[in-house]
Amino acid sequence: MLALPVYRTDWFVVTSGANLGDSLSDEDGLNLTDVYRLHPDAKRQRLAISGDGQAELFEVGKNSEVGREGAVLHLDCCATFMCFDGSTIEVLIIVEIEDGMIDATYMMPLATIRKNTDYMLVAIDRNRAVTQFASLGCVSFVRGTHIALADGRQIPIEDLRPGDRVLTRAHGPQPIRWVGQQTVRATGAFAPIRIAKGVLNNHGPLTLAPTHRLFVYQRHDRLGTGRAEVMIRAGQLVNDVTVTKSEGGFVDYFQLLFDQHEIIYAEGIAAESLFAAPHVQSSLPKDLQLRLRSEANGVDAASALELPNVELDQSGIAEEARRASRS
């Protein structure tokens, strides 16, 4: 299950251009050079999605704030807008389908979008939408993150290569099959999360993508999940003190792929490796895509419960997780 922060597109309306007065639509209804503005009352809402095995087709998941549970969602396109100060922003457009017709449309900005600001539509790209969406689902560490190898060495992730044997929680030493790298603007959904040294009993600061999940084994159920093994997304830990969101500039993200979905150790914290779900597979090298389709890609974390957003006040999750892993 993946939760996306989206706006309903009726909050984003053309103020100048061919579609004057119309809200943002799917690709077929867009016109380049139209100028849009986000309504001052616009609010982001949580769109929960679940995959059906296709790279561009999903369903509205449980407990979504928008959409009808079970309704089909289609990743329509990536629209690029330019502000009049010359800056640009990319927006993923997602449509909800009922009886073969578009029932609702949502937009997910990939950086901060300002209210009461004009944005001109300058590009529309369907293929880029798939690539950018795949990035959202990727678990990623930043440059400099130390990964525990099978022989006990702590190696910066950028120095790892396919074939290096990494220590995993469930399957011992496992060889890396692929190391991915991408550089993106550190804004919005791509802004990394920094966990200060010691917050989760980690040896050093750990910085990773907000969707990246950490593994916590509770000796006592301090998180109130009813399960000993819990997966917590880095973004859920933000308290603006010891766990912070790092906005601005660019960030180098690295991904590690194994034969199976593994729990590995980064700065001493148990964290997941890249899980090659269908929408992630579409961004991998072709030879790896073929291999993954022909082999079972097990999930080491299958027995762990993902912590819902409603379990605790977010400001206290990091401290509760630290205590849970030690008490």
C-alpha positions as a printed Julia matrix, in Angstrom:
327×3 Matrix{Float64}:
   0.0     0.0     0.0
   1.33    3.45   -0.93
  -0.18    6.76    0.21
   0.18    9.77   -2.08
  -0.36   13.41   -1.04
  -2.6    14.8    -3.79
  -4.84   17.74   -4.63
  -8.15   17.42   -6.38
  -7.58   19.07   -9.75
 -10.62   21.31   -9.4
  -8.39   23.34   -7.05
  -5.98   24.07   -9.96
  -7.71   26.23  -12.58
  -6.71   27.96  -15.84
  -6.53   31.74  -15.33
  -5.29   32.53  -18.83
  -5.29   30.53  -22.06
  -7.41   28.32  -24.29
  -9.05   26.47  -21.38
  -9.86   29.61  -19.35
 -11.87   28.69  -16.26
 -11.32   24.93  -16.63
  -9.53   22.85  -14.03
  -6.53   20.64  -14.71
  -7.55   17.52  -16.65
  -6.08   14.38  -18.16
  -3.58   14.62  -21.03
  -6.22   14.81  -23.76
  -7.7    18.0   -22.34
  -4.45   19.91  -21.74
  -3.14   22.82  -23.82
   0.44   24.04  -23.67
   0.91   27.67  -22.54
  -2.29   27.63  -20.46
  -1.63   29.37  -17.13
  -2.91   27.78  -13.92
  -3.27   28.91  -10.32
  -3.82   26.88   -7.14
  -6.83   28.03   -5.13
  -5.88   29.59   -1.75
  -8.16   27.13    0.06
  -6.66   24.06   -1.64
  -5.77   21.2     0.69
  -3.69   18.13    0.08
  -5.4    14.82    0.8
  -4.19   11.25    1.17
  -4.79    8.96   -1.83
  -4.14    5.37   -0.78
  -3.31    3.07   -3.67
  -2.7    -0.63   -4.18
  -1.19   -2.21   -7.29
  -2.74   -4.82   -9.55
   0.5    -5.92  -11.22
   0.59   -3.39  -14.05
   2.99   -0.48  -14.18
   0.37    2.23  -14.83
  -2.84    0.79  -13.36
  -3.78    0.76   -9.67
  -6.76    0.8    -7.35
  -7.9     3.12   -4.58
  -6.82    1.43   -1.35
  -8.37    1.21    2.09
  -8.73    4.3     4.3
  -8.08    6.71    1.43
  -9.23   10.28    2.07
 -10.24   10.65   -1.58
 -11.58    8.24   -4.19
 -13.84    5.21   -3.98
 -12.18    2.13   -2.49
 -11.49   -0.42   -5.23
 -11.91    2.1    -8.05
  -9.35    1.86  -10.87
  -6.63    4.54  -10.99
  -4.6     5.31  -14.1
  -1.27    7.14  -14.1
  -2.04    9.55  -16.94
   0.95   11.83  -17.5
   3.62   14.08  -16.02
   2.93   17.78  -16.63
   5.7    20.38  -16.3
   4.8    23.92  -15.26
   6.96   27.04  -15.28
   6.58   29.83  -12.78
   7.26   33.37  -13.98
  10.49   33.47  -11.95
  11.8    30.73  -14.28
  11.5    27.84  -11.84
   9.72   24.66  -12.93
   7.65   22.03  -11.17
   6.5    18.6   -12.29
   3.03   17.29  -11.47
   1.81   13.7   -11.8
  -1.78   13.49  -13.04
  -3.78   10.47  -11.86
  -7.32    9.7   -13.03
  -9.97    7.58  -11.31
 -12.05    5.49  -13.72
 -15.6     4.18  -13.44
 -17.38    2.25  -16.22
 -14.62    3.19  -18.64
 -15.03    6.92  -18.0
 -13.0     9.38  -15.92
 -14.77    9.89  -12.61
 -12.18   12.07  -10.82
  -8.74   13.54  -11.45
  -5.94   14.15   -8.95
  -2.61   15.96   -9.14
   0.52   15.2    -7.17
   3.19   17.96   -7.31
   6.74   16.59   -7.07
   7.91   19.8    -5.38
   6.27   22.52   -3.33
   3.55   24.32   -5.3
   2.69   27.83   -4.1
  -0.8    29.22   -3.8
  -1.76   32.49   -5.51
   1.06   31.93   -8.03
   0.73   31.54  -11.8
   2.11   28.41  -13.47
   2.34   27.98  -17.25
   2.03   24.47  -18.71
   5.19   23.92  -20.79
   5.45   20.14  -21.29
   3.39   16.94  -21.14
   5.13   13.56  -20.95
   3.38   10.23  -20.4
   6.56    8.14  -20.22
   8.15   10.38  -17.6
   5.12    9.84  -15.38
   5.97    6.14  -15.1
   9.62    6.88  -14.28
   8.8     9.49  -11.65
   6.13    7.32  -10.05
   8.58    4.41   -9.86
  10.94    6.71   -7.97
   8.26    7.33   -5.33
   8.09    3.63   -4.56
  11.84    3.14   -4.44
  13.51    2.74   -1.09
  16.57    4.93   -1.27
  19.56    5.84    0.88
  21.58    8.99    0.31
  25.26    9.18   -0.57
  27.51    8.42    2.4
  25.16    5.96    4.14
  27.18    3.09    5.68
  25.88   -0.4     4.86
  26.95   -3.46    6.88
  28.71   -6.11    4.8
  28.79   -9.8     5.68
  32.39   -9.5     6.95
  31.48   -6.71    9.36
  32.79   -3.78    7.35
  30.68   -0.61    7.09
  30.91    0.61    3.5
  29.46    3.85    2.03
  26.64    2.88   -0.28
  28.17    4.67   -3.28
  31.19    2.31   -3.05
  29.1    -0.88   -3.24
  29.02   -2.94   -6.42
  26.96   -5.91   -7.71
  28.36   -9.09   -6.16
  29.3    -7.48   -2.83
  27.88   -9.58    0.01
  25.71   -7.67    2.45
  24.48   -8.85    5.87
  20.72   -9.48    5.86
  18.48  -10.13    8.84
  16.76  -13.27    7.57
  19.1   -14.83    5.0
  22.62  -14.04    6.2
  25.17  -12.88    3.59
  23.49  -12.03    0.27
  25.06  -10.69   -2.94
  23.9    -7.38   -4.37
  22.33   -7.84   -7.81
  21.96   -4.2    -8.81
  22.85   -0.74   -7.48
  20.64    2.08   -8.67
  21.42    5.78   -8.51
  19.47    8.91   -9.34
  19.81   12.61   -8.61
  16.61   14.56   -7.94
  15.57   17.9    -6.49
  15.28   17.56   -2.72
  11.79   19.04   -2.55
   8.27   17.85   -1.9
   7.85   14.09   -2.17
  11.58   13.67   -2.91
  12.95   15.61    0.08
  15.0    13.19    2.23
  14.42   12.45    5.91
  17.36   12.81    8.31
  17.4    10.71   11.5
  19.97   12.07   13.95
  22.56    9.81   15.55
  21.13    7.65   18.35
  17.46    8.42   17.69
  16.79    4.77   16.78
  19.99    3.54   18.46
  21.78    4.21   15.17
  25.57    4.54   15.03
  25.49    7.68   12.89
  22.99   10.0    11.19
  20.81    8.18    8.65
  19.27   10.02    5.71
  16.87    8.27    3.35
  13.79    8.71    1.18
  10.53    9.46    3.02
   8.84    6.26    1.75
  11.74    4.05    2.87
  10.64    1.68    5.63
  12.62    0.85    8.76
  12.24   -2.41   10.65
  11.54   -2.34   14.39
  11.35   -5.45   16.58
   9.34   -4.66   19.71
  10.12   -6.52   22.91
   7.02   -4.82   24.31
   4.18   -3.45   22.19
   4.84    0.24   22.79
   3.54    1.12   19.32
   0.19   -0.52   19.99
   0.17   -2.64   16.84
  -0.36   -6.03   18.43
   2.7    -7.31   16.55
   6.35   -7.63   17.49
   7.66   -6.81   14.01
   6.73   -3.39   12.61
   7.73   -1.49    9.46
   7.76    2.32    9.8
   8.19    4.73    6.88
  10.88    7.34    7.48
   8.39   10.12    6.78
   6.24    8.96    9.71
   9.08    9.64   12.15
   9.45   13.37   11.43
   9.24   15.44   14.63
  11.21   18.49   13.41
  13.74   18.02   16.21
  15.67   14.75   15.94
  14.02   13.6    12.72
  13.77   16.29   10.07
  12.86   16.78    6.42
  15.76   18.21    4.4
  14.34   20.53    1.72
  16.39   22.3    -0.92
  19.05   21.64   -3.54
  19.63   18.19   -5.01
  20.05   14.75   -3.45
  21.78   11.59   -4.71
  19.62    8.55   -3.98
  20.94    4.96   -4.12
  18.95    1.71   -4.21
  20.13   -1.87   -3.5
  18.44   -4.87   -5.13
  18.88   -8.49   -4.0
  17.33  -11.77   -5.15
  14.66  -11.17   -2.52
  13.27   -8.26   -0.57
  15.68   -8.1     2.38
  16.15   -6.34    5.68
  19.69   -4.92    5.76
  21.58   -2.66    8.18
  22.26    1.02    7.43
  24.13    2.99   10.11
  23.11    0.14   12.42
  19.38    0.51   11.69
  17.45   -2.38   10.17
  15.95   -1.13    6.9
  14.41   -2.67    3.81
  16.14   -3.15    0.48
  14.49   -2.29   -2.83
  11.39   -4.39   -3.45
  10.89   -4.85   -7.18
   7.15   -4.25   -7.35
   5.73   -4.0   -10.9
   5.88   -0.2   -11.11
   9.49   -0.28   -9.86
  10.49   -3.05  -12.29
   9.56   -0.81  -15.21
  12.46    1.52  -14.34
  15.1    -1.25  -14.04
  17.49   -2.5   -16.76
  15.77   -4.84  -19.23
  17.85   -7.89  -18.28
  16.89   -7.46  -14.63
  13.22   -7.07  -15.53
  13.32  -10.41  -17.34
  15.08  -12.11  -14.45
  12.66  -10.77  -11.87
   9.65  -11.88  -13.88
  11.01  -15.42  -14.09
  11.94  -15.73  -10.41
   9.93  -15.44   -7.22
  10.78  -12.21   -5.43
  10.08  -13.07   -1.81
   9.34  -10.48    0.86
  11.39  -10.88    4.01
   9.18   -8.3     5.75
   5.93  -10.09    4.96
   5.36  -10.97    8.6
   5.92   -7.39    9.74
   3.01   -4.99   10.07
   3.37   -1.58    8.43
   2.58    1.14   10.95
  -0.55    3.04    9.87
  -0.48    6.84    9.98
  -3.17    6.83   12.67
  -1.37    4.74   15.3
   0.31    7.56   17.23
   0.84   11.28   17.32
   3.61   11.6    14.72
   5.76   13.71   17.03
   6.19   10.73   19.36
   6.66    7.84   16.97
  10.47    8.06   16.81
  10.83    8.01   20.59
   8.34    5.17   20.99
  10.15    3.18   18.31
  13.49    3.7    20.06
  12.07    2.55   23.38
  10.26   -0.38   21.77
  13.49   -1.72   20.29
  15.35   -1.55   23.61
  12.8    -2.2    26.36
